[in-house]
Structure formats: structure tokens, C-alpha cells
Amino acid sequence: MLLPLVLDPVARSDWRRFVEEGSHALARVGAAEHWQRCVDLGVPAKGPNPEDVLERGAALRERHERIERLLSEGNDIIEQVAAVAAMNDYSLVVSDADGVLVSTGGGGAFESDARKFRVLEGSHWSEAMRGTNAIGTALALDRPVFVRGSAHFALPYQELICYAAPVRDPEGRIVAVVDATSYFQREDVSMGFGVVAAARALEEVVRLHAYGRAGASVARLLVRSLERMDCPVVLVEASGRVARWNSLAQAWIGKVGRSFYDYVGLAFADILAYARRGETIEVVGNHVVPAHRLRFEPLTNEADCFAVLVFFEPVASGLARSSAELSRAASGDLAGFAREGFFAEDRATIESLGWAARIARTGLPVMLVAETGAGKELVARGIHRQSPCANGPFVAINCAAIAPTLLESELFGYAPGAFTGADKLGHEGHVGAAAGGTLFLDEVAEMPLAMQATLLRFLESGEYRRVGDTTLRHAAARIICATCRKLEELVACGAFRQDLYYRLKGALVTLPPLRERTDTAALARHLVGESAARFGLEAPSLSIEVEAFFSAYPWPGNIRELKATVEVAMLLVDSCGIIELRHLPPDLRLDLDLGQGHDLLEADAMSGLRGQQSLADLECEAIRRALALHSGNISRVARELGVARSTIYRMLRKCGG
């Protein structure tokens, strides 16, 4: 799904000029080209007669019946989003492929006024009927559209905010549109992305119906192939769209368009022909996908083939790999970590993961040492995935998140009625739940000394008793612990038991903090791809300035902070499809001390600075460029950068100017 097109408000005087003089009068106004389409369709600027665009009776029932299955099977999704819409005073509606509303919900404080605007079942909201609006323009452009206030063409709707996203079937045809509408004063971009997510979820309902008609064997094949295959796998639908992929293929998805043709240069008709003949082909690598042999499995129902699974397998002469993949291969089998979503192209991190992959195959306890937010649990899950107990459970407990008085009962469980408020049936505990698998003890340094002694006894014998129970129990589980603290120092001062330390330490894996990694920009691009997949959007690219900033910023919250930053930027990025400095969270922009001055950082200068200068150097370069542009006028520079004059003087002193 493409990024939403955002149409920004237009001054009323500009709207009048357009109505009187035409689109040439407003060449720079983003909404003008869409307004012109409405003029060509004959839409009156003052809006239609509401009764002329309202459908009732048998005609409306027929429209409702055409998408009855979608409304029925997607009812839970629609109701959940409608409930959120109501809490935020939005109406949530679903239209058919002609823009006629067939389902309405939500509303809140806007519900009574919704009828005034004819936001009700049977109402036509195509561009031909209403002019520029989120539903009609989404249908016209086949993409999500956000129309803000006076960007609406017809005058009566210019006080509204509307977010809409199309719902497509597996062949890429629009079958419905989801829309949230309220007064412009209630503008909330999170509602817009909620609509986009709902449309994507409804598309999944349509696909699942298609897959369901193909039988249970296809469903089992999908599950088995996508995540249990040791090679990259993608699912290509009849429209040519890549609809699903496994984690090994994820690095390629989102870098270009949504079509499989963009990745390999094969149309759906081509891969369908290969699939039906049972042929495999070898493809030469390109800048997106390395050289592979392709194998195809068609998915069919009683009518026809609705999708093809494409398996990317090594070529006979050896798989052509990128330099990053060669580094990973030299450091061990990292597939288990990739499947858990841990991305790395940094040499030191790859070496740590390679060591972790080797010890994963043993039964040794593992101690992970890394700062908070560096991805310790993902690595622990990757170790479990590649261990002899991979088929057993993975149970995680954060020792710092549980009160010391409750930690023993959470870890080892308790007998029925062991204490006031205890469950009448008792509690198994994390140790019992992890039997035959892996027990992950996060923030183990925060475990109180008394609890450390109890844990040590279990590690030595594998035996334990639940709180309030006399029965001796046994559990065999691999132990992986993690900490962000220096346990040797805690042992030296008596805050952590030395015997427990050496029992847990079995094999030590250290993860570098993000500020010491060399792949921050690549990791950010990977996280953008993940976020885009979750929102059901095409992944935007990162501007050179943002990549330089990401590489220079110290990231005290590590990967967790970078991921949150990327997700905020994904919500703020506009139709340009590029994440720029202005899309980053305000606190990060303040750290850069640039305000709105990122427009002054030109790409050619930044590319020379990238990887060579510190964040302070980048700030100084930006200030010098701004001063040169404004002939040394401090007041103009401060206005341009959106900061106080005192900030400019402070930065000049820091830069030695």
C-alpha cells in the first residue's frame, strides 16, 4: 500500500481564485490538480444537492450485498476501529468501489453533525459526486488519501478532516474504502494511520477467504513454507503484488515498489507459467536481490490460481552474496537471529552473533551483557531457536519488573492457598513452564540475594519446591540470563553471589551499544521496512541528512530508541516518500539545534560529512551555511532555524566562530 497522499488546507482566497480563474492561477497549490479533475467532472464548487447523491431501497441493498462477505468477516476489525473513532469523535464508514457508503459507525460528538454532511449509508462520495474528498480521491488515485479542511473542493466540506484507504482483493482490484471523518479541529493523524491499518487488515480478510477456498492443505503449506524454510520465500498474488514474505526475504521487501516485477523482472504471468510447468530458473543478482535459483509453487482454488509461492534457493555454483551476507556467513549461522528480527551489518555485532550461534548448539548456560534496548531478548530467542531444546518453550522473566517479595512465587510458582490472594488452583511458575525449553532471566543483576540462593540450588540440582508446597519438583531447562550491569563489580562488593555468577556465566556474549556500531543507517532502513510492513505502506527512504544524523547521534536508548524514532517519523512523513529531519521527534531535533533549518543542509555537503564528522561538526557546518546564506545576519538565521538568537550565539562560541 502506498504512503498516504496528504492534501493540506488552502486559503479561502486561493479557493475563490481557482473557482474564478482555473488551475493556472494556483500552480503551486497541491490540491489544485485534484480540484481541476473535479471541475472537469462538472462538480459544483458549492457542493451538490444532498438528496441528489443519496441512494436508498433496493439499489442500496444490492450494493450492500456485493461486499456483504467483507463486512461480515471483517466485522470485528470494523467494530474495533469504530469504537476508537467514536472515542475521538470521528465517524467511521466503509464505501463500495463506487464510493457509496454501505456501513457507518463511530461518531461520538460528531455523530449528530454527520447526518448534516450526509455521512450516512447510501450517500455517494465519489469525486464525480462530491469533488475532492478522501474516499473519492482514494478511489481515483488507488492509494490512501488524507484531505485536511479546505483542501476539499466543495465548499460545504471544507470544515472536515477525512482519512481514507482503499481495500483491494488478491488481484489488486479495489473492493471497498475505509474512511474516518470529523471536524478539522479534531485532526489526529493517528486516526489516519488507524484507517490505513484497518484497510490492510480487511485486505487480509479478503485474502484469507481466497486461501480458505483453496483448502486446509494450502494453509498448512503457507505456514510451513514462509517461516520454516531455510531460504527466502515470498507470496505473489495474481495482481503481481508481493503480499507475504518470511524473515529471510524481509531485507529485500520495501526497498522498491510493491510489485514482484520490481524485484526480479518477472510478471505474474511469467512466474505462473513456470509454476505450471514445474520449472526452476536462475536469475542474475541485481542491486535489490542477489543471484538465486527460483522455484515456484502455485496456490489454486476450485476456479483458478490466485497466488504463487516463490522460493529463492542457492544457485548450483554457489549463492552470490552481498558483502554483509559474506560477513555473516563467516561468523556462523545467523538465520535464527534474523528470524527473530535482529538485524546486523556491523562487524563486531556479527562476530558476537556468530559466537552466540556456535554456543547455541550446546547446552551451556549463556550470559548476555548489553545496554538496555540493545536487543538482548531477541538474541536470547535466536539462541533458543538454534539450540537442542528449540522445540520446547521459551519463557522470559524480567527480574527487575517484579517486586522482590513476589519474585520467588513468580519464578518457582506456589501451592493452592499459599498466601492471601493466591490462586485457588496454585501457580506453575516460570521454571515449570520452561521445562524442556529455555528460561530467559532478564536483568538478573536486580535479583535479591535471598532469591539468588534459591536459584543457585535449582541450577545445581534441577529440583525446586513451589512456595507453600512440600512436594519436590524437577525441571530441565536451559538458562540464558542478561544484564546491563557489570556483574564482576557486584560480586566484588557482595551484591551478587560469586558462585551463582560462575554458574550463570557458562558462555559470555557481549552486544555492542548502538553508538559503537557502524551499521546504524542500515539498521534504520531495516526498521523503516518493518514499520512500513506493519502499517501496510511502501517504505519511505531516508534522506542523506537523516542518515548522517542517525550515524552521529549517541542513541542512549539503543535500538529501542531508534525503532521508536523511526515509527514516529513514519507517521509524520508526507507524500514525498522521504524521511527528512523535520519528520524526526521534536526532542531529537532540539538535540541537533537546527529547528526547521534542515532545508539548509544540502545533500552534496552532507554526503561528504557523513561518517567523517561528529554531531557537533554537523551543527557547526549548518550554522556556517546559514550565516553565509543570510550574509551574517544573526536575526535572519535564528528565524530561519526556528531558534532564539542566544542559541545561535551559543553555537557560534562552541564552533569557535
Beta strands, then each sheet from edge to edge (+ up, - down):
strand 1: 5-7
strand 2: 91-96
strand 3: 101-106
strand 4: 145-148
strand 5: 160-168
strand 6: 174-183
strand 7: 233-237
strand 8: 242-245
strand 9: 281-283
strand 10: 292-300
strand 11: 305-313
strand 12: 366-369
strand 13: 394-398
strand 14: 438-442
strand 15: 463-464
strand 16: 473-474
strand 17: 478-483
strand 18: 507-510
strand 19: 541-542
strand 20: 578-579
sheet 1: 1+ 4+ 5- 6+ 2- 3+
sheet 2: 8+ 7- 11+ 10- 9+
sheet 3: 13+ 14+ 17+ 12+ 18+
sheet 4: 15+ 16-
sheet 5: 19+ 20+
end
